[in-house]
Amino acid sequence: MEKLNDNRIRLIGMLIQNLIFFLFFYLRQIVERDQPALKVIGWQLLFVTVIWESTRMAIRLTRSRYPGIKPIRQRMLALAALLLVVAVLVGSWHVWMERWLGFWPEDKQTIYNYLYSIGMTLFFSQLIAGVYEAFYYLEQWKKSVLLSEALEKRALQSRLESLKNQVSPHFLFNSLNSLTALVEENPKQAVRFIEELSAIYRYLLQSNEQELTTLVRELDFIDAYMYLLKTRFEEGLYLTKEIDPALHDYLIPPLTLQILIENAVKHNMISESRPLNIKLYTDEANNLIITNNLQKRKTAVQSNKTGLVNISAKYALLNQPDIVINETATHFQVMIPLITNNRHELSHR
């Protein structure tokens, strides 16, 4: 059950409610009916406390069931139902107690007294709940604004990181070294290498303008990207794909797979005797899963996991389920939810 940090609201609110009750309901018991002041004030304090605490309990229950801003309609309906129950129980108890305390003659206890007491209790409990909900909504709105600002900041950082990846001097340097060797040894392969390198950078430049791309386009890009890596690592690197063709038109943030493959290459030893095996496949829940065998470098590569954080941030901005990361002693796996094409439109269409 959700805890309420409401000490100030309770103190001020109960003081105000006690003052209202005393002036409009219970002062007459002292002045007109000669009831003892301590008895009247003590009963009034108890009654106000019961109303307040039962209302708080109803608020805590509904917030635990429907937290946040989005389910506000369900929370209000549930709260209204609970407050009605509270009003009937507390209002009836109030009439019975005042009769027992001798505030009203027994012959004057009619159905009207019960309805009046229930209505009064319901009014004040709704007033209390309204104050709580107003403060709660304001607090949640502030949190959502701060979260939105944080996500926007992360999105800008992600775009900057993507731009850095596009012009990565290490990737370009390694690619040019491989190309130099190919030009001398295998000119035909060098021509294809240049074509694939051109396709990679064309896709990288285009991806900056897109929020999403189709899975099939991302896979085509990965084919070109892996061609360059295979040219460099040869039999030390393998990629297998088991993709359901029905999911080709599903959407994914651009460069997601490139970031994950780059991480795998960066953090693992690669050799013909100990090849790095990367596998891409889909499951029945429309997730794209990328997994690789773990053979970490002896000299640890410094990493702040920016790539994974950026991918997670993109999914948060798109209001999609987060990626799932699993690591065992032998394998590293990332599960990426694919996005249905009818929820988003590609910016290049």
Contacts in CASP RR format, 6 or more apart in sequence:
PFRMAT RR
TARGET T0000
AUTHOR 0000-0000-0000
METHOD contacts of the structure
MODEL  1
MEKLNDNRIRLIGMLIQNLIFFLFFYLRQIVERDQPALKVIGWQLLFVTV
IWESTRMAIRLTRSRYPGIKPIRQRMLALAALLLVVAVLVGSWHVWMERW
LGFWPEDKQTIYNYLYSIGMTLFFSQLIAGVYEAFYYLEQWKKSVLLSEA
LEKRALQSRLESLKNQVSPHFLFNSLNSLTALVEENPKQAVRFIEELSAI
YRYLLQSNEQELTTLVRELDFIDAYMYLLKTRFEEGLYLTKEIDPALHDY
LIPPLTLQILIENAVKHNMISESRPLNIKLYTDEANNLIITNNLQKRKTA
VQSNKTGLVNISAKYALLNQPDIVINETATHFQVMIPLITNNRHELSHR
1 60 0 8 1.000
1 61 0 8 1.000
1 64 0 8 1.000
2 60 0 8 1.000
2 63 0 8 1.000
2 64 0 8 1.000
2 67 0 8 1.000
3 60 0 8 1.000
4 56 0 8 1.000
4 59 0 8 1.000
4 60 0 8 1.000
4 132 0 8 1.000
6 56 0 8 1.000
6 132 0 8 1.000
9 131 0 8 1.000
9 132 0 8 1.000
9 135 0 8 1.000
10 52 0 8 1.000
10 56 0 8 1.000
13 52 0 8 1.000
13 128 0 8 1.000
13 131 0 8 1.000
14 48 0 8 1.000
14 49 0 8 1.000
14 52 0 8 1.000
17 48 0 8 1.000
17 51 0 8 1.000
17 52 0 8 1.000
17 124 0 8 1.000
17 128 0 8 1.000
18 44 0 8 1.000
18 45 0 8 1.000
18 48 0 8 1.000
21 44 0 8 1.000
21 47 0 8 1.000
21 48 0 8 1.000
22 41 0 8 1.000
22 44 0 8 1.000
25 44 0 8 1.000
26 40 0 8 1.000
26 41 0 8 1.000
26 43 0 8 1.000
26 44 0 8 1.000
29 35 0 8 1.000
29 40 0 8 1.000
29 103 0 8 1.000
30 36 0 8 1.000
30 37 0 8 1.000
30 40 0 8 1.000
33 103 0 8 1.000
35 103 0 8 1.000
39 101 0 8 1.000
43 97 0 8 1.000
43 98 0 8 1.000
43 101 0 8 1.000
43 103 0 8 1.000
47 94 0 8 1.000
47 97 0 8 1.000
50 90 0 8 1.000
50 93 0 8 1.000
51 90 0 8 1.000
51 121 0 8 1.000
51 124 0 8 1.000
51 125 0 8 1.000
51 128 0 8 1.000
52 128 0 8 1.000
54 86 0 8 1.000
54 89 0 8 1.000
54 90 0 8 1.000
54 125 0 8 1.000
55 83 0 8 1.000
55 86 0 8 1.000
55 125 0 8 1.000
55 128 0 8 1.000
55 129 0 8 1.000
55 132 0 8 1.000
56 128 0 8 1.000
56 132 0 8 1.000
58 79 0 8 1.000
58 82 0 8 1.000
58 83 0 8 1.000
58 86 0 8 1.000
58 125 0 8 1.000
58 129 0 8 1.000
59 79 0 8 1.000
59 129 0 8 1.000
59 132 0 8 1.000
59 133 0 8 1.000
61 78 0 8 1.000
61 82 0 8 1.000
62 75 0 8 1.000
62 78 0 8 1.000
62 79 0 8 1.000
62 82 0 8 1.000
63 75 0 8 1.000
63 136 0 8 1.000
65 75 0 8 1.000
65 78 0 8 1.000
66 72 0 8 1.000
66 74 0 8 1.000
66 75 0 8 1.000
66 78 0 8 1.000
68 140 0 8 1.000
69 137 0 8 1.000
69 140 0 8 1.000
69 141 0 8 1.000
69 144 0 8 1.000
72 137 0 8 1.000
76 133 0 8 1.000
79 129 0 8 1.000
79 133 0 8 1.000
80 126 0 8 1.000
83 122 0 8 1.000
83 125 0 8 1.000
83 126 0 8 1.000
83 129 0 8 1.000
84 122 0 8 1.000
86 121 0 8 1.000
86 122 0 8 1.000
86 125 0 8 1.000
87 118 0 8 1.000
87 119 0 8 1.000
87 121 0 8 1.000
87 122 0 8 1.000
87 125 0 8 1.000
88 118 0 8 1.000
90 121 0 8 1.000
90 125 0 8 1.000
91 114 0 8 1.000
91 117 0 8 1.000
91 118 0 8 1.000
91 119 0 8 1.000
91 120 0 8 1.000
91 121 0 8 1.000
92 114 0 8 1.000
92 117 0 8 1.000
92 118 0 8 1.000
94 117 0 8 1.000
94 121 0 8 1.000
95 109 0 8 1.000
95 113 0 8 1.000
95 114 0 8 1.000
95 117 0 8 1.000
98 104 0 8 1.000
99 106 0 8 1.000
99 109 0 8 1.000
104 113 0 8 1.000
151 313 0 8 1.000
151 316 0 8 1.000
151 317 0 8 1.000
152 317 0 8 1.000
154 309 0 8 1.000
154 310 0 8 1.000
154 313 0 8 1.000
154 316 0 8 1.000
154 317 0 8 1.000
155 313 0 8 1.000
155 314 0 8 1.000
155 317 0 8 1.000
157 310 0 8 1.000
157 313 0 8 1.000
158 310 0 8 1.000
158 313 0 8 1.000
158 314 0 8 1.000
159 208 0 8 1.000
161 306 0 8 1.000
161 307 0 8 1.000
161 310 0 8 1.000
162 204 0 8 1.000
162 207 0 8 1.000
162 208 0 8 1.000
162 255 0 8 1.000
162 310 0 8 1.000
163 208 0 8 1.000
165 171 0 8 1.000
165 204 0 8 1.000
165 255 0 8 1.000
165 258 0 8 1.000
165 259 0 8 1.000
165 262 0 8 1.000
166 201 0 8 1.000
166 204 0 8 1.000
166 205 0 8 1.000
166 208 0 8 1.000
174 232 0 8 1.000
175 193 0 8 1.000
175 197 0 8 1.000
175 228 0 8 1.000
175 232 0 8 1.000
178 193 0 8 1.000
178 228 0 8 1.000
178 231 0 8 1.000
178 232 0 8 1.000
179 190 0 8 1.000
179 193 0 8 1.000
179 194 0 8 1.000
179 197 0 8 1.000
182 189 0 8 1.000
182 190 0 8 1.000
182 193 0 8 1.000
182 231 0 8 1.000
183 190 0 8 1.000
189 231 0 8 1.000
192 227 0 8 1.000
193 227 0 8 1.000
193 228 0 8 1.000
193 231 0 8 1.000
196 224 0 8 1.000
196 227 0 8 1.000
196 228 0 8 1.000
197 228 0 8 1.000
199 221 0 8 1.000
199 224 0 8 1.000
200 221 0 8 1.000
200 224 0 8 1.000
200 225 0 8 1.000
200 228 0 8 1.000
203 217 0 8 1.000
203 221 0 8 1.000
203 224 0 8 1.000
203 254 0 8 1.000
204 255 0 8 1.000
206 348 0 8 1.000
207 213 0 8 1.000
207 254 0 8 1.000
207 255 0 8 1.000
209 347 0 8 1.000
209 348 0 8 1.000
210 254 0 8 1.000
210 346 0 8 1.000
210 347 0 8 1.000
210 348 0 8 1.000
211 253 0 8 1.000
211 318 0 8 1.000
211 344 0 8 1.000
211 347 0 8 1.000
212 251 0 8 1.000
212 252 0 8 1.000
212 253 0 8 1.000
212 254 0 8 1.000
212 318 0 8 1.000
212 339 0 8 1.000
212 344 0 8 1.000
212 346 0 8 1.000
212 347 0 8 1.000
213 251 0 8 1.000
213 252 0 8 1.000
213 253 0 8 1.000
213 254 0 8 1.000
213 346 0 8 1.000
214 248 0 8 1.000
214 249 0 8 1.000
214 250 0 8 1.000
214 251 0 8 1.000
214 252 0 8 1.000
214 341 0 8 1.000
214 346 0 8 1.000
215 243 0 8 1.000
215 247 0 8 1.000
215 248 0 8 1.000
215 249 0 8 1.000
215 250 0 8 1.000
215 251 0 8 1.000
215 252 0 8 1.000
215 288 0 8 1.000
215 338 0 8 1.000
216 248 0 8 1.000
216 249 0 8 1.000
218 252 0 8 1.000
218 254 0 8 1.000
218 256 0 8 1.000
218 257 0 8 1.000
219 241 0 8 1.000
219 243 0 8 1.000
219 248 0 8 1.000
219 257 0 8 1.000
219 280 0 8 1.000
221 257 0 8 1.000
221 258 0 8 1.000
222 239 0 8 1.000
222 257 0 8 1.000
222 258 0 8 1.000
222 261 0 8 1.000
222 280 0 8 1.000
225 258 0 8 1.000
225 261 0 8 1.000
226 237 0 8 1.000
226 239 0 8 1.000
226 261 0 8 1.000
229 237 0 8 1.000
229 261 0 8 1.000
229 265 0 8 1.000
230 237 0 8 1.000
233 265 0 8 1.000
233 270 0 8 1.000
233 276 0 8 1.000
234 272 0 8 1.000
235 272 0 8 1.000
235 275 0 8 1.000
236 270 0 8 1.000
236 271 0 8 1.000
236 272 0 8 1.000
236 274 0 8 1.000
236 275 0 8 1.000
236 276 0 8 1.000
237 265 0 8 1.000
237 270 0 8 1.000
237 275 0 8 1.000
237 276 0 8 1.000
237 278 0 8 1.000
238 275 0 8 1.000
238 276 0 8 1.000
238 277 0 8 1.000
238 278 0 8 1.000
239 261 0 8 1.000
239 278 0 8 1.000
239 279 0 8 1.000
239 280 0 8 1.000
240 277 0 8 1.000
240 278 0 8 1.000
240 279 0 8 1.000
240 280 0 8 1.000
241 279 0 8 1.000
241 280 0 8 1.000
241 281 0 8 1.000
242 279 0 8 1.000
242 280 0 8 1.000
242 281 0 8 1.000
242 282 0 8 1.000
243 280 0 8 1.000
243 281 0 8 1.000
243 282 0 8 1.000
243 288 0 8 1.000
244 282 0 8 1.000
247 282 0 8 1.000
247 286 0 8 1.000
247 288 0 8 1.000
247 338 0 8 1.000
249 341 0 8 1.000
250 286 0 8 1.000
250 338 0 8 1.000
250 339 0 8 1.000
250 340 0 8 1.000
250 341 0 8 1.000
251 338 0 8 1.000
251 339 0 8 1.000
251 340 0 8 1.000
251 341 0 8 1.000
251 343 0 8 1.000
251 344 0 8 1.000
251 346 0 8 1.000
252 288 0 8 1.000
252 336 0 8 1.000
252 338 0 8 1.000
252 339 0 8 1.000
253 311 0 8 1.000
253 314 0 8 1.000
253 315 0 8 1.000
253 318 0 8 1.000
256 311 0 8 1.000
256 314 0 8 1.000
256 336 0 8 1.000
257 280 0 8 1.000
257 290 0 8 1.000
259 307 0 8 1.000
259 308 0 8 1.000
259 310 0 8 1.000
259 311 0 8 1.000
260 290 0 8 1.000
260 311 0 8 1.000
260 334 0 8 1.000
261 278 0 8 1.000
261 290 0 8 1.000
263 303 0 8 1.000
263 307 0 8 1.000
263 308 0 8 1.000
264 276 0 8 1.000
264 278 0 8 1.000
264 292 0 8 1.000
264 332 0 8 1.000
265 276 0 8 1.000
266 301 0 8 1.000
266 303 0 8 1.000
267 296 0 8 1.000
267 297 0 8 1.000
267 301 0 8 1.000
267 303 0 8 1.000
268 276 0 8 1.000
268 292 0 8 1.000
268 293 0 8 1.000
268 294 0 8 1.000
268 295 0 8 1.000
268 296 0 8 1.000
268 297 0 8 1.000
269 276 0 8 1.000
269 295 0 8 1.000
269 296 0 8 1.000
269 297 0 8 1.000
269 298 0 8 1.000
270 276 0 8 1.000
274 295 0 8 1.000
276 292 0 8 1.000
276 293 0 8 1.000
276 295 0 8 1.000
277 292 0 8 1.000
277 293 0 8 1.000
278 290 0 8 1.000
278 291 0 8 1.000
278 292 0 8 1.000
279 290 0 8 1.000
279 291 0 8 1.000
279 292 0 8 1.000
280 288 0 8 1.000
280 289 0 8 1.000
280 290 0 8 1.000
281 288 0 8 1.000
281 289 0 8 1.000
282 288 0 8 1.000
282 289 0 8 1.000
282 338 0 8 1.000
283 289 0 8 1.000
286 337 0 8 1.000
286 338 0 8 1.000
286 340 0 8 1.000
287 335 0 8 1.000
287 336 0 8 1.000
287 337 0 8 1.000
287 338 0 8 1.000
288 335 0 8 1.000
288 336 0 8 1.000
288 337 0 8 1.000
288 338 0 8 1.000
289 333 0 8 1.000
289 334 0 8 1.000
289 335 0 8 1.000
289 336 0 8 1.000
290 333 0 8 1.000
290 334 0 8 1.000
290 336 0 8 1.000
291 331 0 8 1.000
291 332 0 8 1.000
291 333 0 8 1.000
291 334 0 8 1.000
292 331 0 8 1.000
292 332 0 8 1.000
293 330 0 8 1.000
293 331 0 8 1.000
294 327 0 8 1.000
294 328 0 8 1.000
294 329 0 8 1.000
294 330 0 8 1.000
294 331 0 8 1.000
294 332 0 8 1.000
308 323 0 8 1.000
308 325 0 8 1.000
308 334 0 8 1.000
311 323 0 8 1.000
311 336 0 8 1.000
312 322 0 8 1.000
312 323 0 8 1.000
315 321 0 8 1.000
315 322 0 8 1.000
315 323 0 8 1.000
315 337 0 8 1.000
316 322 0 8 1.000
318 339 0 8 1.000
318 344 0 8 1.000
320 337 0 8 1.000
320 339 0 8 1.000
321 337 0 8 1.000
323 334 0 8 1.000
323 335 0 8 1.000
323 336 0 8 1.000
323 337 0 8 1.000
324 334 0 8 1.000
324 335 0 8 1.000
325 333 0 8 1.000
325 334 0 8 1.000
325 335 0 8 1.000
326 332 0 8 1.000
326 333 0 8 1.000
326 334 0 8 1.000
326 335 0 8 1.000
327 333 0 8 1.000
END
